[in-house]
Amino acid sequence: MKLQKELYNGCIIFIGIGLYFISMEALGLAHLFYLRLLNILFVFYGTNRTLKSNFAEGKIVFASNAASALLTSLTGVFLSIAGLVAYSFAKGGDLYVKTLSETLLFGGNPSVMTYSISILFEGIVSAVIVSFILMLYWDTRYASDKH
């Protein structure tokens, strides 16, 4: 059975984000919120791989490529959130999340699920933005091929 490129590249996003955050924590840099923003680069990379593959295969229909890009980035986001939930519970649950929330969106005492759902919404928005940015890039790059 061949793994679809969207799922495969979504897994690449998940692995990249996971390794990035684990290495940031190991280096003692997890508290620097601006370094957390760099995870978007992994979403760009995986989604771009999918679109690059689609265009190399001659698939230049905007709607199907947009769906493919969005599926890739959302797969990476959902897997990453599932990983965050599992990792948070392994590290102490709500107590661990309190250390993360100090420099992010929250005040108060968010639970693992509240924190994860908020990050999920942020990830979905990022996935949509990345997909559309890359669609604009690839669509203009191959616009001459459509005529």
Salt bridges, closest charged atoms under 4 A:
GLU25 OE2 - LYS91 NZ 3.36
GLU57 OE1 - LYS5 NZ 3.07
GLU57 OE1 - LYS59 NZ 2.97
ASP139 OD1 - LYS146 NZ 2.32
